[in-house]
């Protein structure tokens, strides 16, 4: 009898040792948000998938996933503060039958604009006897970008509508659609696509087409994040991002092609976001909105340099809408030069003044 018990103990110990050593063999974990862009406070789902790719029963798997601090999770999941202080841990445990896939769609939301990443999860597996543990790591990189909320300043829509309406009238008065339709000399500030090579060959100098300006109202949205770090500066910058979103959406509604230029950096952006060429439509707007969600508080360059760059490529009649935390004398001279070269005064929207509209 004693020998039988000893053999049983030895077998159990061997099975425990083997099962613990191979507790997570064939167990895979994947996680991802169900969307890449989200509105502030909008409900979306964090999808977790755990798969057992073996033909054996897995009695115990515990998953600990690091979530961004601002993320809110619906229901009553097992949440705890991360020891690193960089977020909070979501913990859940399960068992897996042979070849089983377990999936959970966790309803979550984030109320603050920004770029949020999901970079790691820890898997713990137990042995056959329920004692001991084996730890493995599930390293992935997923992200979700929360967009800025639209600006709700009273009167902003009227201000934009009035300004754009005035610009359209100015173009009609200054550029008669019948009498002035034709060609003129190239000044170096027009886009290459407007050059008429036939007329240029006839006249011996570069000539550009003159269009019906009442049908070609175009705009450039300029966003500045350079500001003094005085009290409330972060709130002013967030207000600028919201203003930029509302301005771009207004231009979309009015079917006005627009360019977007900024001195703001974009966290995690691979492509160059600081300049988005003229365009319209859902894809064009989505590119700008994603950049606004990723935008950082640190300027890539002084705003005066951004204005000078725009002035070097200024086009007569182009509308400029400038969004800035405050008016600043440091870039006023550069703005005046841009206005002179484009032949029109810019609309300046500040974070402080917008809230009084």
C-alpha positions as CSV (number, residue, x, y, z in Angstrom):
1,X,0.0,0.0,0.0
2,X,2.8,2.4,0.9
3,X,4.5,1.6,-2.4
4,X,1.3,2.4,-4.3
5,X,1.0,5.7,-2.5
6,X,4.6,6.6,-3.2
7,X,4.2,5.7,-6.9
8,X,1.0,7.7,-7.0
9,X,2.7,10.7,-5.5
10,X,5.6,10.3,-7.9
11,X,3.3,10.2,-10.9
12,X,1.3,13.2,-9.7
13,X,4.6,15.1,-9.1
14,X,5.8,14.2,-12.6
15,X,2.5,15.3,-14.2
16,X,2.5,18.5,-12.1
17,X,6.1,19.2,-13.2
18,X,5.3,18.6,-16.9
19,X,2.0,20.5,-16.9
20,X,3.5,23.5,-15.2
21,X,6.4,23.5,-17.6
22,X,4.0,23.4,-20.6
23,X,1.0,25.2,-19.0
24,X,1.0,27.9,-21.7
25,X,2.2,25.9,-24.7
26,X,-0.1,26.6,-27.6
27,X,-2.0,29.3,-25.7
28,X,-2.2,32.6,-27.6
29,X,-3.6,36.0,-26.6
30,X,-4.6,38.8,-28.9
31,X,-6.3,42.1,-28.1
32,X,-7.3,45.2,-30.1
33,X,-9.9,48.0,-30.0
34,X,-12.7,47.6,-32.5
35,X,-11.9,51.0,-34.0
36,X,-8.9,53.3,-34.5
37,X,-10.7,56.6,-34.1
38,X,-13.3,57.4,-31.4
39,X,-15.2,60.5,-30.1
40,X,-14.6,61.6,-26.5
41,X,-16.7,59.5,-24.2
42,X,-17.9,57.3,-27.1
43,X,-18.5,53.7,-26.3
44,X,-16.3,51.2,-28.2
45,X,-15.1,47.7,-27.5
46,X,-11.7,46.3,-26.5
47,X,-11.7,42.7,-28.0
48,X,-9.7,40.1,-26.1
49,X,-9.1,36.7,-27.7
50,X,-7.5,33.7,-26.0
51,X,-6.9,30.6,-28.1
52,X,-5.9,27.0,-27.1
53,X,-4.2,25.6,-30.2
54,X,-3.5,22.2,-28.6
55,X,-5.5,19.0,-28.1
56,X,-5.1,19.1,-24.3
57,X,-7.3,20.7,-21.6
58,X,-5.9,23.9,-20.1
59,X,-7.2,24.1,-16.6
60,X,-6.2,27.7,-15.7
61,X,-5.1,30.9,-17.5
62,X,-5.0,34.3,-15.9
63,X,-4.6,37.3,-18.1
64,X,-3.5,40.7,-16.8
65,X,-3.7,43.5,-19.3
66,X,-2.5,47.1,-18.9
67,X,-5.1,49.7,-19.8
68,X,-4.6,53.5,-20.2
69,X,-5.4,55.5,-17.1
70,X,-8.3,57.6,-18.6
71,X,-10.1,54.5,-20.0
72,X,-13.4,53.8,-18.3
73,X,-14.6,50.2,-18.3
74,X,-18.3,49.3,-18.1
75,X,-19.6,46.8,-15.7
76,X,-17.6,45.6,-12.7
77,X,-14.4,44.0,-14.0
78,X,-11.4,43.2,-11.9
79,X,-9.4,46.4,-12.1
80,X,-6.5,47.5,-10.1
81,X,-3.8,50.2,-10.2
82,X,-0.7,49.3,-12.2
83,X,2.4,49.0,-10.0
84,X,4.3,51.2,-12.5
85,X,1.7,54.0,-12.1
86,X,1.2,54.2,-15.9
87,X,-2.3,52.9,-16.1
88,X,-4.5,50.3,-14.6
89,X,-4.6,46.5,-14.8
90,X,-7.5,44.4,-16.0
91,X,-7.4,40.9,-14.7
92,X,-9.5,37.9,-15.7
93,X,-9.1,34.1,-15.5
94,X,-10.5,31.2,-17.5
95,X,-10.0,27.6,-18.6
96,X,-9.8,26.3,-22.2
97,X,-11.0,23.1,-23.7
98,X,-9.0,21.5,-26.5
99,X,-8.8,23.8,-29.6
100,X,-11.1,26.3,-28.0
101,X,-11.2,30.1,-28.7
102,X,-12.5,32.4,-26.0
103,X,-13.4,36.0,-26.9
104,X,-14.6,38.9,-24.8
105,X,-15.7,42.3,-26.2
106,X,-15.3,44.7,-23.3
107,X,-17.2,48.0,-23.5
108,X,-14.9,50.9,-22.8
109,X,-14.7,54.7,-23.4
110,X,-12.2,57.5,-23.1
111,X,-13.3,61.0,-22.3
112,X,-10.1,62.9,-23.1
113,X,-8.6,63.7,-26.5
114,X,-5.3,62.0,-27.3
115,X,-3.5,58.9,-28.6
116,X,-3.7,55.8,-26.3
117,X,-1.7,52.6,-26.7
118,X,-2.1,49.0,-25.7
119,X,1.3,47.4,-25.5
120,X,1.4,44.5,-23.1
121,X,-0.4,41.7,-21.3
122,X,0.7,39.0,-18.9
123,X,-0.5,35.4,-19.1
124,X,-0.2,33.1,-16.0
125,X,-0.8,29.3,-16.3
126,X,-1.2,26.9,-13.4
127,X,0.0,23.3,-13.0
128,X,-2.1,20.1,-13.0
129,X,-2.5,20.2,-9.2
130,X,-3.5,23.9,-9.2
131,X,-0.3,25.0,-7.6
132,X,2.6,26.9,-9.0
133,X,2.5,29.2,-12.0
134,X,4.2,29.9,-15.3
135,X,4.3,33.5,-16.6
136,X,4.4,34.5,-20.3
137,X,4.0,37.9,-22.0
138,X,1.8,38.9,-24.9
139,X,3.5,41.8,-26.6
140,X,1.5,43.7,-29.2
141,X,1.0,47.2,-30.2
142,X,-2.5,48.6,-30.7
143,X,-3.7,52.1,-30.5
144,X,-6.9,54.2,-30.5
145,X,-7.0,58.0,-31.2
146,X,-9.7,60.0,-29.4
147,X,-10.7,63.1,-31.5
148,X,-11.2,66.6,-30.0
149,X,-14.7,67.5,-29.3
150,X,-16.4,70.0,-31.6
151,X,-16.3,73.6,-30.4
152,X,-19.6,74.7,-28.9
153,X,-18.8,78.4,-28.7
154,X,-22.0,80.4,-29.2
155,X,-21.8,82.5,-32.4
156,X,-18.9,80.7,-34.0
157,X,-21.0,79.3,-36.8
158,X,-22.3,82.8,-37.6
159,X,-18.7,84.3,-37.5
160,X,-17.4,81.7,-39.9
161,X,-20.4,81.9,-42.2
162,X,-20.2,85.7,-42.3
163,X,-16.5,85.7,-43.0
164,X,-16.8,83.1,-45.8
165,X,-19.8,84.8,-47.3
166,X,-17.9,88.1,-47.3
167,X,-14.9,86.5,-49.0
168,X,-17.2,85.0,-51.7
169,X,-18.8,88.4,-52.4
170,X,-15.3,90.1,-52.5
171,X,-14.2,87.6,-55.1
172,X,-17.3,88.3,-57.2
173,X,-16.7,92.1,-57.1
174,X,-13.0,91.9,-57.7
175,X,-13.0,89.1,-60.3
176,X,-15.9,89.4,-62.7
177,X,-16.7,85.9,-63.9
178,X,-17.2,87.1,-67.6
179,X,-14.9,90.0,-68.2
180,X,-11.8,88.7,-66.5
181,X,-12.0,85.0,-67.6
182,X,-8.8,84.4,-69.6
183,X,-5.0,84.4,-69.0
184,X,-2.4,86.5,-67.2
185,X,1.3,86.4,-66.5
186,X,2.7,83.9,-64.1
187,X,3.9,85.5,-60.9
188,X,5.6,82.5,-59.2
189,X,2.9,82.1,-56.6
190,X,0.3,80.2,-58.6
191,X,0.3,76.3,-58.6
192,X,1.9,74.6,-61.6
193,X,-1.5,73.1,-62.6
194,X,-2.8,76.6,-63.5
195,X,-0.1,77.3,-66.1
196,X,-1.4,77.3,-69.7
197,X,1.4,75.9,-71.8
198,X,-0.3,76.7,-75.1
199,X,-0.7,80.4,-74.2
200,X,2.8,80.4,-72.7
201,X,4.2,79.2,-76.0
202,X,2.3,81.8,-78.0
203,X,3.3,84.7,-75.8
204,X,6.9,83.6,-75.1
205,X,6.4,83.9,-71.3
206,X,4.6,81.8,-68.7
207,X,0.9,82.5,-68.6
208,X,-1.7,81.2,-66.1
209,X,-5.4,80.6,-66.5
210,X,-7.8,83.0,-64.8
211,X,-10.8,81.2,-63.4
212,X,-14.3,82.1,-62.2
213,X,-13.3,83.0,-58.6
214,X,-16.9,82.9,-57.5
215,X,-16.7,79.1,-58.0
216,X,-13.2,78.6,-56.6
217,X,-13.3,79.9,-53.1
218,X,-10.4,78.1,-51.3
219,X,-9.2,78.3,-47.8
220,X,-6.2,77.5,-45.6
221,X,-6.7,76.6,-42.0
222,X,-3.6,77.5,-39.9
223,X,-3.3,76.0,-36.4
224,X,-0.8,77.4,-33.9
225,X,0.2,75.7,-30.7
226,X,3.0,78.1,-29.8
227,X,2.0,79.9,-26.6
228,X,3.3,81.1,-23.2
229,X,2.9,78.6,-20.5
230,X,0.7,80.8,-18.3
231,X,-2.2,79.6,-16.2
232,X,-4.8,77.7,-18.3
233,X,-2.5,77.2,-21.3
234,X,-3.4,73.5,-21.7
235,X,-7.1,74.3,-21.7
236,X,-6.5,77.0,-24.4
237,X,-4.7,74.5,-26.6
238,X,-7.4,72.0,-26.3
239,X,-9.9,74.7,-27.2
240,X,-7.7,75.4,-30.3
241,X,-8.0,71.7,-31.4
242,X,-11.7,71.9,-31.0
243,X,-11.9,75.1,-33.0
244,X,-9.8,73.5,-35.8
245,X,-12.2,70.6,-36.0
246,X,-15.3,72.8,-36.2
247,X,-13.7,75.1,-38.8
248,X,-12.8,72.1,-41.0
249,X,-16.2,70.6,-40.7
250,X,-17.8,73.9,-41.6
251,X,-15.7,74.1,-44.7
252,X,-16.8,70.6,-45.6
253,X,-20.4,71.5,-45.2
254,X,-20.0,74.6,-47.4
255,X,-18.1,72.5,-50.0
256,X,-15.0,74.8,-49.9
257,X,-11.7,73.1,-50.7
258,X,-9.2,73.7,-47.9
259,X,-5.6,73.2,-46.9
260,X,-4.5,72.5,-43.3
261,X,-1.2,73.8,-41.9
262,X,0.1,73.6,-38.3
263,X,3.2,73.8,-36.2
264,X,2.0,71.1,-33.9
265,X,3.6,67.6,-33.7
266,X,1.5,64.4,-33.9
267,X,2.2,61.6,-31.5
268,X,2.9,58.3,-33.3
269,X,2.2,59.7,-36.8
270,X,4.4,58.2,-39.5
271,X,3.4,60.5,-42.3
272,X,3.9,64.3,-42.3
273,X,0.7,65.7,-40.8
274,X,1.8,69.3,-40.4
275,X,0.7,70.1,-43.9
276,X,-2.4,68.6,-45.6
277,X,-2.9,69.6,-49.2
278,X,-6.1,71.1,-50.6
279,X,-9.0,68.8,-50.7
280,X,-12.5,67.9,-49.5
281,X,-14.4,64.8,-48.5
282,X,-14.5,62.2,-45.7
283,X,-10.9,61.0,-46.3
284,X,-9.5,64.5,-46.3
285,X,-11.3,65.4,-43.1
286,X,-10.5,62.1,-41.4
287,X,-6.8,62.7,-42.0
288,X,-7.0,66.1,-40.3
289,X,-9.1,65.0,-37.4
290,X,-6.8,62.1,-36.7
291,X,-3.9,64.5,-36.6
292,X,-5.8,66.7,-34.2
293,X,-6.4,63.7,-31.9
294,X,-2.7,62.9,-32.0
295,X,-1.5,66.5,-31.7
296,X,0.9,67.3,-29.0
297,X,1.4,70.6,-27.0
298,X,5.0,71.1,-28.2
299,X,5.4,73.2,-31.4
300,X,7.7,71.9,-34.0
301,X,8.7,75.4,-35.0
302,X,7.8,79.1,-34.2
303,X,4.5,80.0,-35.7
304,X,6.2,82.9,-37.5
305,X,8.1,80.4,-39.6
306,X,4.9,78.6,-40.5
307,X,3.3,81.9,-41.7
308,X,6.4,82.7,-43.7
309,X,6.3,79.3,-45.4
310,X,2.6,80.0,-46.4
311,X,3.6,83.4,-47.6
312,X,6.2,82.0,-50.0
313,X,3.4,80.0,-51.7
314,X,0.6,82.6,-51.3
315,X,-2.2,82.7,-53.8
316,X,-4.2,85.8,-54.6
317,X,-7.7,85.5,-53.2
318,X,-7.1,82.5,-50.9
319,X,-8.9,82.7,-47.6
320,X,-6.8,82.1,-44.4
321,X,-8.4,81.1,-41.1
322,X,-5.9,81.3,-38.2
323,X,-6.5,79.5,-35.0
324,X,-4.3,80.3,-32.0
325,X,-4.4,80.3,-28.2
326,X,-3.8,84.1,-28.1
327,X,-2.8,86.9,-30.4
328,X,0.9,87.3,-30.3
329,X,3.2,90.1,-31.6
330,X,5.9,87.6,-32.4
331,X,4.2,86.5,-35.6
332,X,2.1,89.6,-36.4
333,X,4.6,90.9,-39.1
334,X,4.6,87.5,-40.8
335,X,0.8,87.5,-40.8
336,X,0.7,90.9,-42.4
337,X,3.0,89.8,-45.2
338,X,0.8,86.7,-45.8
339,X,-2.3,89.0,-46.0
340,X,-0.6,91.3,-48.3
341,X,0.5,88.6,-50.7
342,X,-2.9,86.9,-50.7
343,X,-4.8,90.2,-51.0
344,X,-7.2,89.5,-48.2
345,X,-7.3,89.8,-44.4
346,X,-7.2,86.6,-42.4
347,X,-9.8,85.5,-39.9
348,X,-8.2,85.1,-36.5
349,X,-9.9,82.8,-34.0
350,X,-8.4,82.6,-30.5
351,X,-9.2,80.2,-27.8
352,X,-10.0,83.1,-25.4
353,X,-12.2,85.1,-27.8
354,X,-14.1,82.1,-29.2
355,X,-15.7,81.5,-25.9
356,X,-17.2,85.0,-25.9
357,X,-18.8,84.6,-29.4
